[in-house]
Amino acid sequence: MVSLRKIGLRKYIFHVSFWFGLFLIIFLALTRYDDLLFSIKFSLINTGALIIPIYIHSFIFEKYFQQKRYPIYILFTFLIILIFGYLNEFLFAFFLEGIISETYLTLALFMLVYTGLKYLKIGTKQQFELVMEEQRRIKAENELLKSQVNPHFMFNALNSIYSL
């Protein structure tokens, strides 16, 4: 069985790889059109502006959405989009003069995709657990039937021998 430490390490590696991959995609897409320094700044600001709100959103998702407290979840999600969208626009204005960011839409899309993927993961996990539970129930039922058949068979066999 896989230890919890290994699972934690795998999650950590996955998250670091995901964010680094996103940075690389943005960076490589920009290097074709702009200079290297601009591409690095733009990629860092875009990726960095998504990391913190996505993990805060993850916490809010688990705390409110999964407990079916949808109005509070929606309120906090909008607050995250507004606050971090404004912060990202400030960073763009400070570091990349003249560039207009589409932060609000980007944050909203990332959170929507994240929520969808997280919900899909939870649903898939629950479906897998239901299938496993059904298999355990069928196996236990078969064992019970076997244990009921064996004494009855033994009684019939002994009764047949006695009658002969």
TIKOLLO-912006 format. One record per atom (N, C-alpha, C): residue number from 1; residue in one letter; x negated, y, z negated. Coordinates in nm, 3 decimals, padded with zeros to 5 digits. Layout:
BEGIN
KESE    k  r       xx       yy       zz
KESE  NUM  a        X        Y        Z
...
! end
This chain:
BEGIN
KESE    k  r       xx       yy       zz
KESE    1  m  -00.084  -00.118   00.000
KESE    1  m   00.000   00.000   00.000
KESE    1  m  -00.089   00.125   00.000
KESE    2  v  -00.047   00.227   00.072
KESE    2  v  -00.124   00.350   00.085
KESE    2  v  -00.111   00.431  -00.045
KESE    3  s  -00.224   00.476  -00.094
KESE    3  s  -00.222   00.552  -00.220
KESE    3  s  -00.171   00.694  -00.196
KESE    4  l  -00.125   00.756  -00.303
KESE    4  l  -00.075   00.894  -00.295
KESE    4  l  -00.185   00.991  -00.256
KESE    5  r  -00.305   00.963  -00.298
KESE    5  r  -00.418   01.049  -00.265
KESE    5  r  -00.442   01.049  -00.114
KESE    6  k  -00.431   00.930  -00.052
KESE    6  k  -00.449   00.920   00.092
KESE    6  k  -00.338   00.994   00.167
KESE    7  i  -00.215   00.982   00.118
KESE    7  i  -00.103   01.051   00.181
KESE    7  i  -00.123   01.202   00.172
KESE    8  g  -00.167   01.250   00.055
KESE    8  g  -00.193   01.392   00.038
KESE    8  g  -00.302   01.440   00.132
KESE    9  l  -00.407   01.362   00.149
KESE    9  l  -00.516   01.398   00.239
KESE    9  l  -00.467   01.401   00.383
KESE   10  r  -00.385   01.304   00.422
KESE   10  r  -00.330   01.301   00.557
KESE   10  r  -00.243   01.424   00.584
KESE   11  k  -00.160   01.461   00.487
KESE   11  k  -00.076   01.580   00.503
KESE   11  k  -00.162   01.704   00.518
KESE   12  y  -00.263   01.715   00.434
KESE   12  y  -00.353   01.829   00.438
KESE   12  y  -00.421   01.839   00.574
KESE   13  i  -00.474   01.727   00.622
KESE   13  i  -00.541   01.725   00.752
KESE   13  i  -00.443   01.760   00.863
KESE   14  f  -00.320   01.709   00.855
KESE   14  f  -00.219   01.740   00.956
KESE   14  f  -00.190   01.890   00.959
KESE   15  h  -00.170   01.950   00.842
KESE   15  h  -00.136   02.091   00.837
KESE   15  h  -00.251   02.178   00.888
KESE   16  v  -00.372   02.149   00.845
KESE   16  v  -00.488   02.226   00.892
KESE   16  v  -00.503   02.210   01.043
KESE   17  s  -00.487   02.088   01.092
KESE   17  s  -00.499   02.063   01.237
KESE   17  s  -00.391   02.137   01.314
KESE   18  f  -00.269   02.136   01.262
KESE   18  f  -00.158   02.204   01.330
KESE   18  f  -00.186   02.354   01.345
KESE   19  w  -00.223   02.418   01.235
KESE   19  w  -00.245   02.563   01.240
KESE   19  w  -00.368   02.599   01.322
KESE   20  f  -00.472   02.517   01.313
KESE   20  f  -00.589   02.542   01.396
KESE   20  f  -00.555   02.521   01.543
KESE   21  g  -00.476   02.420   01.573
KESE   21  g  -00.432   02.397   01.710
KESE   21  g  -00.349   02.512   01.764
KESE   22  l  -00.259   02.566   01.682
KESE   22  l  -00.180   02.681   01.724
KESE   22  l  -00.270   02.801   01.751
KESE   23  f  -00.367   02.823   01.661
KESE   23  f  -00.463   02.932   01.682
KESE   23  f  -00.536   02.912   01.815
KESE   24  l  -00.583   02.790   01.842
KESE   24  l  -00.656   02.764   01.966
KESE   24  l  -00.570   02.785   02.090
KESE   25  i  -00.445   02.744   02.083
KESE   25  i  -00.356   02.762   02.198
KESE   25  i  -00.339   02.910   02.229
KESE   26  i  -00.311   02.989   02.126
KESE   26  i  -00.295   03.133   02.147
KESE   26  i  -00.426   03.195   02.196
KESE   27  f  -00.535   03.157   02.132
KESE   27  f  -00.666   03.211   02.168
KESE   27  f  -00.703   03.178   02.312
KESE   28  l  -00.689   03.053   02.349
KESE   28  l  -00.727   03.011   02.485
KESE   28  l  -00.636   03.073   02.590
KESE   29  a  -00.508   03.092   02.556
KESE   29  a  -00.418   03.157   02.651
KESE   29  a  -00.457   03.303   02.674
KESE   30  l  -00.507   03.369   02.569
KESE   30  l  -00.542   03.511   02.581
KESE   30  l  -00.679   03.534   02.643
KESE   31  t  -00.773   03.443   02.623
KESE   31  t  -00.909   03.467   02.672
KESE   31  t  -00.914   03.478   02.824
KESE   32  r  -00.815   03.427   02.892
KESE   32  r  -00.811   03.438   03.038
KESE   32  r  -00.784   03.582   03.082
KESE   33  y  -00.714   03.659   02.996
KESE   33  y  -00.670   03.793   03.036
KESE   33  y  -00.738   03.906   02.961
KESE   34  d  -00.785   03.880   02.839
KESE   34  d  -00.841   03.987   02.756
KESE   34  d  -00.980   03.949   02.706
KESE   35  d  -01.045   04.045   02.643
KESE   35  d  -01.179   04.020   02.591
KESE   35  d  -01.174   03.930   02.468
KESE   36  l  -01.289   03.880   02.429
KESE   36  l  -01.299   03.782   02.323
KESE   36  l  -01.256   03.836   02.188
KESE   37  l  -01.299   03.955   02.152
KESE   37  l  -01.264   04.012   02.022
KESE   37  l  -01.114   04.035   02.008
KESE   38  f  -01.053   04.088   02.114
KESE   38  f  -00.908   04.108   02.112
KESE   38  f  -00.836   03.974   02.096
KESE   39  s  -00.880   03.872   02.168
KESE   39  s  -00.817   03.740   02.162
KESE   39  s  -00.826   03.680   02.022
KESE   40  i  -00.941   03.697   01.958
KESE   40  i  -00.959   03.645   01.822
KESE   40  i  -00.868   03.719   01.725
KESE   41  k  -00.866   03.854   01.732
KESE   41  k  -00.781   03.932   01.643
KESE   41  k  -00.633   03.895   01.662
KESE   42  f  -00.590   03.892   01.787
KESE   42  f  -00.450   03.863   01.816
KESE   42  f  -00.412   03.724   01.766
KESE   43  s  -00.497   03.626   01.791
KESE   43  s  -00.468   03.488   01.749
KESE   43  s  -00.465   03.476   01.598
KESE   44  l  -00.560   03.540   01.530
KESE   44  l  -00.563   03.535   01.384
KESE   44  l  -00.440   03.601   01.323
KESE   45  i  -00.402   03.717   01.375
KESE   45  i  -00.285   03.787   01.320
KESE   45  i  -00.158   03.706   01.344
KESE   46  n  -00.142   03.655   01.466
KESE   46  n  -00.022   03.577   01.495
KESE   46  n  -00.014   03.450   01.413
KESE   47  t  -00.122   03.376   01.407
KESE   47  t  -00.122   03.250   01.332
KESE   47  t  -00.112   03.278   01.183
KESE   48  g  -00.192   03.373   01.134
KESE   48  g  -00.189   03.404   00.991
KESE   48  g  -00.054   03.456   00.945
KESE   49  a   00.014   03.531   01.031
KESE   49  a   00.144   03.585   00.994
KESE   49  a   00.253   03.478   00.990
KESE   50  l   00.225   03.362   01.044
KESE   50  l   00.324   03.253   01.041
KESE   50  l   00.301   03.156   00.926
KESE   51  i   00.177   03.142   00.882
KESE   51  i   00.144   03.039   00.783
KESE   51  i   00.218   03.060   00.651
KESE   52  i   00.204   03.176   00.590
KESE   52  i   00.264   03.200   00.458
KESE   52  i   00.416   03.193   00.463
KESE   53  p   00.483   03.262   00.558
KESE   53  p   00.630   03.252   00.559
KESE   53  p   00.683   03.112   00.586
KESE   54  i   00.611   03.035   00.666
KESE   54  i   00.659   02.899   00.694
KESE   54  i   00.653   02.814   00.567
KESE   55  y   00.548   02.827   00.487
KESE   55  y   00.540   02.748   00.365
KESE   55  y   00.636   02.799   00.258
KESE   56  i   00.660   02.929   00.254
KESE   56  i   00.763   02.980   00.162
KESE   56  i   00.899   02.928   00.207
KESE   57  h   00.921   02.928   00.338
KESE   57  h   01.047   02.876   00.391
KESE   57  h   01.062   02.728   00.360
KESE   58  s   00.953   02.654   00.362
KESE   58  s   00.958   02.512   00.327
KESE   58  s   01.005   02.493   00.185
KESE   59  f   00.954   02.575   00.094
KESE   59  f   00.996   02.569  -00.045
KESE   59  f   01.145   02.602  -00.058
KESE   60  i   01.187   02.707   00.010
KESE   60  i   01.328   02.748   00.005
KESE   60  i   01.417   02.640   00.066
KESE   61  f   01.371   02.579   00.173
KESE   61  f   01.447   02.471   00.237
KESE   61  f   01.473   02.358   00.139
KESE   62  e   01.368   02.315   00.070
KESE   62  e   01.382   02.205  -00.025
KESE   62  e   01.466   02.244  -00.146
KESE   63  k   01.453   02.367  -00.191
KESE   63  k   01.523   02.410  -00.312
KESE   63  k   01.670   02.441  -00.287
KESE   64  y   01.702   02.502  -00.174
KESE   64  y   01.839   02.548  -00.153
KESE   64  y   01.914   02.472  -00.043
KESE   65  f   01.850   02.451   00.071
KESE   65  f   01.920   02.386   00.183
KESE   65  f   01.955   02.242   00.151
KESE   66  q   01.860   02.168   00.097
KESE   66  q   01.885   02.027   00.067
KESE   66  q   01.982   02.009  -00.048
KESE   67  q   01.999   02.112  -00.130
KESE   67  q   02.097   02.104  -00.239
KESE   67  q   02.229   02.169  -00.199
KESE   68  k   02.243   02.194  -00.067
KESE   68  k   02.367   02.246  -00.009
KESE   68  k   02.406   02.383  -00.064
KESE   69  r   02.308   02.465  -00.091
KESE   69  r   02.332   02.603  -00.134
KESE   69  r   02.297   02.693  -00.016
KESE   70  y   02.379   02.681   00.088
KESE   70  y   02.351   02.743   00.217
KESE   70  y   02.348   02.896   00.214
KESE   71  p   02.440   02.966   00.146
KESE   71  p   02.433   03.113   00.149
KESE   71  p   02.301   03.168   00.092
KESE   72  i   02.254   03.110  -00.017
KESE   72  i   02.128   03.155  -00.076
KESE   72  i   02.012   03.124   00.019
KESE   73  y   02.017   03.007   00.082
KESE   73  y   01.913   02.968   00.177
KESE   73  y   01.908   03.068   00.294
KESE   74  i   02.025   03.102   00.349
KESE   74  i   02.030   03.196   00.462
KESE   74  i   01.980   03.334   00.419
KESE   75  l   02.020   03.378   00.302
KESE   75  l   01.975   03.508   00.251
KESE   75  l   01.823   03.514   00.238
KESE   76  f   01.765   03.413   00.175
KESE   76  f   01.619   03.411   00.158
KESE   76  f   01.547   03.399   00.292
KESE   77  t   01.603   03.324   00.384
KESE   77  t   01.541   03.311   00.516
KESE   77  t   01.539   03.445   00.587
KESE   78  f   01.650   03.517   00.583
KESE   78  f   01.651   03.651   00.645
KESE   78  f   01.554   03.745   00.575
KESE   79  l   01.544   03.738   00.444
KESE   79  l   01.448   03.823   00.372
KESE   79  l   01.305   03.791   00.414
KESE   80  i   01.275   03.664   00.428
KESE   80  i   01.140   03.624   00.471
KESE   80  i   01.112   03.680   00.610
KESE   81  i   01.208   03.666   00.700
KESE   81  i   01.188   03.716   00.836
KESE   81  i   01.167   03.867   00.835
KESE   82  l   01.247   03.939   00.758
KESE   82  l   01.234   04.085   00.754
KESE   82  l   01.102   04.129   00.692
KESE   83  i   01.069   04.073   00.577
KESE   83  i   00.947   04.115   00.506
KESE   83  i   00.821   04.080   00.585
KESE   84  f   00.811   03.954   00.626
KESE   84  f   00.688   03.914   00.695
KESE   84  f   00.685   03.964   00.839
KESE   85  g   00.800   03.988   00.899
KESE   85  g   00.803   04.051   01.030
KESE   85  g   00.750   04.192   01.024
KESE   86  y   00.794   04.266   00.923
KESE   86  y   00.745   04.403   00.904
KESE   86  y   00.595   04.403   00.875
KESE   87  l   00.551   04.311   00.789
KESE   87  l   00.408   04.301   00.757
KESE   87  l   00.327   04.271   00.882
KESE   88  n   00.376   04.182   00.965
KESE   88  n   00.305   04.148   01.088
KESE   88  n   00.299   04.267   01.183
KESE   89  e   00.407   04.341   01.193
KESE   89  e   00.405   04.461   01.278
KESE   89  e   00.304   04.563   01.225
KESE   90  f   00.296   04.573   01.093
KESE   90  f   00.197   04.663   01.033
KESE   90  f   00.055   04.618   01.069
KESE   91  l   00.029   04.487   01.059
KESE   91  l  -00.104   04.435   01.093
KESE   91  l  -00.135   04.459   01.240
KESE   92  f  -00.036   04.438   01.327
KESE   92  f  -00.057   04.465   01.469
KESE   92  f  -00.090   04.612   01.492
KESE   93  a  -00.015   04.701   01.427
KESE   93  a  -00.040   04.844   01.446
KESE   93  a  -00.176   04.885   01.392
KESE   94  f  -00.219   04.823   01.283
KESE   94  f  -00.347   04.859   01.221
KESE   94  f  -00.467   04.805   01.298
KESE   95  f  -00.460   04.677   01.338
KESE   95  f  -00.575   04.613   01.401
KESE   95  f  -00.572   04.617   01.553
KESE   96  l  -00.455   04.616   01.611
KESE   96  l  -00.443   04.612   01.757
KESE   96  l  -00.355   04.729   01.803
KESE   97  e  -00.411   04.844   01.810
KESE   97  e  -00.336   04.964   01.844
KESE   97  e  -00.269   04.949   01.981
KESE   98  g  -00.144   04.988   01.987
KESE   98  g  -00.073   04.988   02.114
KESE   98  g  -00.009   04.855   02.152
KESE   99  i  -00.029   04.751   02.073
KESE   99  i   00.031   04.622   02.104
KESE   99  i   00.160   04.608   02.023
KESE  100  i   00.265   04.572   02.090
KESE  100  i   00.394   04.550   02.023
KESE  100  i   00.411   04.400   02.003
KESE  101  s   00.438   04.362   01.880
KESE  101  s   00.455   04.220   01.852
KESE  101  s   00.603   04.184   01.853
KESE  102  e   00.629   04.060   01.877
KESE  102  e   00.766   04.008   01.872
KESE  102  e   00.778   03.917   01.750
KESE  103  t   00.739   03.969   01.637
KESE  103  t   00.726   03.890   01.516
KESE  103  t   00.858   03.837   01.465
KESE  104  y   00.960   03.920   01.464
KESE  104  y   01.088   03.877   01.407
KESE  104  y   01.142   03.755   01.483
KESE  105  l   01.137   03.763   01.613
KESE  105  l   01.185   03.651   01.695
KESE  105  l   01.096   03.528   01.677
KESE  106  t   00.965   03.551   01.673
KESE  106  t   00.872   03.440   01.655
KESE  106  t   00.894   03.370   01.521
KESE  107  l   00.907   03.449   01.415
KESE  107  l   00.933   03.391   01.283
KESE  107  l   01.065   03.315   01.280
KESE  108  a   01.168   03.376   01.336
KESE  108  a   01.300   03.310   01.338
KESE  108  a   01.294   03.180   01.415
KESE  109  l   01.226   03.179   01.531
KESE  109  l   01.216   03.056   01.609
KESE  109  l   01.135   02.950   01.536
KESE  110  f   01.023   02.990   01.476
KESE  110  f   00.942   02.894   01.402
KESE  110  f   01.022   02.833   01.287
KESE  111  m   01.095   02.916   01.216
KESE  111  m   01.174   02.866   01.102
KESE  111  m   01.287   02.776   01.151
KESE  112  l   01.348   02.809   01.263
KESE  112  l   01.453   02.726   01.319
KESE  112  l   01.398   02.590   01.361
KESE  113  v   01.286   02.592   01.431
KESE  113  v   01.223   02.466   01.473
KESE  113  v   01.178   02.387   01.352
KESE  114  y   01.118   02.455   01.255
KESE  114  y   01.072   02.387   01.134
KESE  114  y   01.189   02.321   01.061
KESE  115  t   01.299   02.396   01.046
KESE  115  t   01.415   02.342   00.976
KESE  115  t   01.471   02.222   01.051
KESE  116  g   01.478   02.233   01.182
KESE  116  g   01.528   02.121   01.262
KESE  116  g   01.441   01.997   01.250
KESE  117  l   01.310   02.017   01.258
KESE  117  l   01.218   01.903   01.247
KESE  117  l   01.221   01.842   01.107
KESE  118  k   01.227   01.928   01.007
KESE  118  k   01.232   01.878   00.869
KESE  118  k   01.361   01.799   00.846
KESE  119  y   01.473   01.852   00.897
KESE  119  y   01.601   01.784   00.882
KESE  119  y   01.601   01.652   00.958
KESE  120  l   01.540   01.650   01.077
KESE  120  l   01.528   01.528   01.155
KESE  120  l   01.444   01.425   01.080
KESE  121  k   01.335   01.470   01.019
KESE  121  k   01.250   01.379   00.942
KESE  121  k   01.327   01.319   00.824
KESE  122  i   01.401   01.404   00.753
KESE  122  i   01.479   01.356   00.638
KESE  122  i   01.584   01.256   00.684
KESE  123  g   01.654   01.288   00.792
KESE  123  g   01.757   01.198   00.843
KESE  123  g   01.701   01.065   00.889
KESE  124  t   01.587   01.069   00.957
KESE  124  t   01.523   00.947   01.004
KESE  124  t   01.478   00.862   00.885
KESE  125  k   01.423   00.926   00.784
KESE  125  k   01.379   00.853   00.665
KESE  125  k   01.498   00.787   00.594
KESE  126  q   01.607   00.862   00.582
KESE  126  q   01.726   00.806   00.517
KESE  126  q   01.783   00.690   00.598
KESE  127  q   01.785   00.704   00.731
KESE  127  q   01.835   00.596   00.817
KESE  127  q   01.748   00.471   00.801
KESE  128  f   01.615   00.489   00.796
KESE  128  f   01.524   00.377   00.778
KESE  128  f   01.549   00.309   00.643
KESE  129  e   01.569   00.390   00.539
KESE  129  e   01.597   00.334   00.406
KESE  129  e   01.730   00.258   00.404
KESE  130  l   01.830   00.308   00.476
KESE  130  l   01.959   00.237   00.484
KESE  130  l   01.943   00.102   00.553
KESE  131  v   01.866   00.098   00.660
KESE  131  v   01.843  -00.028   00.731
KESE  131  v   01.770  -00.126   00.641
KESE  132  m   01.668  -00.078   00.570
KESE  132  m   01.593  -00.166   00.478
KESE  132  m   01.683  -00.216   00.366
KESE  133  e   01.769  -00.131   00.313
KESE  133  e   01.861  -00.171   00.207
KESE  133  e   01.960  -00.275   00.258
KESE  134  e   02.007  -00.258   00.380
KESE  134  e   02.100  -00.355   00.439
KESE  134  e   02.031  -00.490   00.457
KESE  135  q   01.905  -00.488   00.500
KESE  135  q   01.830  -00.613   00.515
KESE  135  q   01.810  -00.682   00.381
KESE  136  r   01.780  -00.603   00.276
KESE  136  r   01.765  -00.661   00.142
KESE  136  r   01.897  -00.720   00.093
KESE  137  r   02.008  -00.652   00.122
KESE  137  r   02.139  -00.700   00.079
KESE  137  r   02.174  -00.832   00.149
KESE  138  i   02.147  -00.839   00.279
KESE  138  i   02.175  -00.962   00.355
KESE  138  i   02.089  -01.077   00.304
KESE  139  k   01.962  -01.049   00.276
KESE  139  k   01.872  -01.153   00.225
KESE  139  k   01.920  -01.202   00.088
KESE  140  a   01.960  -01.109   00.001
KESE  140  a   02.010  -01.149  -00.131
KESE  140  a   02.139  -01.229  -00.118
KESE  141  e   02.224  -01.190  -00.025
KESE  141  e   02.349  -01.263  -00.002
KESE  141  e   02.322  -01.405   00.048
KESE  142  n   02.224  -01.418   00.139
KESE  142  n   02.188  -01.551   00.188
KESE  142  n   02.131  -01.638   00.077
KESE  143  e   02.048  -01.580  -00.008
KESE  143  e   01.994  -01.655  -00.122
KESE  143  e   02.105  -01.701  -00.215
KESE  144  l   02.203  -01.614  -00.237
KESE  144  l   02.317  -01.650  -00.322
KESE  144  l   02.396  -01.764  -00.261
KESE  145  l   02.418  -01.758  -00.130
KESE  145  l   02.492  -01.866  -00.063
KESE  145  l   02.415  -01.998  -00.071
KESE  146  k   02.283  -01.992  -00.053
KESE  146  k   02.201  -02.112  -00.065
KESE  146  k   02.210  -02.171  -00.205
KESE  147  s   02.207  -02.086  -00.304
KESE  147  s   02.213  -02.136  -00.441
KESE  147  s   02.351  -02.194  -00.473
KESE  148  q   02.454  -02.148  -00.405
KESE  148  q   02.588  -02.203  -00.426
KESE  148  q   02.606  -02.334  -00.350
KESE  149  v   02.544  -02.344  -00.230
KESE  149  v   02.559  -02.463  -00.148
KESE  149  v   02.483  -02.579  -00.208
KESE  150  n   02.364  -02.560  -00.258
KESE  150  n   02.282  -02.669  -00.308
KESE  150  n   02.348  -02.749  -00.419
KESE  151  p   02.403  -02.692  -00.523
KESE  151  p   02.470  -02.774  -00.625
KESE  151  p   02.592  -02.848  -00.570
KESE  152  h   02.665  -02.783  -00.482
KESE  152  h   02.783  -02.847  -00.424
KESE  152  h   02.741  -02.967  -00.339
KESE  153  f   02.635  -02.951  -00.259
KESE  153  f   02.584  -03.060  -00.178
KESE  153  f   02.538  -03.175  -00.266
KESE  154  m   02.468  -03.141  -00.374
KESE  154  m   02.418  -03.244  -00.466
KESE  154  m   02.534  -03.320  -00.530
KESE  155  f   02.637  -03.248  -00.569
KESE  155  f   02.755  -03.312  -00.630
KESE  155  f   02.821  -03.405  -00.530
KESE  156  n   02.837  -03.363  -00.405
KESE  156  n   02.900  -03.448  -00.303
KESE  156  n   02.815  -03.572  -00.273
KESE  157  a   02.684  -03.554  -00.266
KESE  157  a   02.596  -03.668  -00.239
KESE  157  a   02.604  -03.770  -00.352
KESE  158  l   02.599  -03.724  -00.477
KESE  158  l   02.609  -03.816  -00.592
KESE  158  l   02.747  -03.882  -00.597
KESE  159  n   02.848  -03.808  -00.564
KESE  159  n   02.984  -03.863  -00.565
KESE  159  n   02.999  -03.970  -00.456
KESE  160  s   02.935  -03.947  -00.339
KESE  160  s   02.941  -04.046  -00.231
KESE  160  s   02.867  -04.173  -00.272
KESE  161  i   02.752  -04.161  -00.336
KESE  161  i   02.676  -04.278  -00.382
KESE  161  i   02.755  -04.356  -00.486
KESE  162  y   02.819  -04.286  -00.578
KESE  162  y   02.899  -04.351  -00.682
KESE  162  y   03.016  -04.427  -00.623
KESE  163  s   03.077  -04.367  -00.520
KESE  163  s   03.192  -04.435  -00.462
KESE  163  s   03.150  -04.560  -00.384
KESE  164  l   03.028  -04.562  -00.329
KESE  164  l   02.982  -04.681  -00.257
KESE  164  l   02.947  -04.790  -00.355
! end
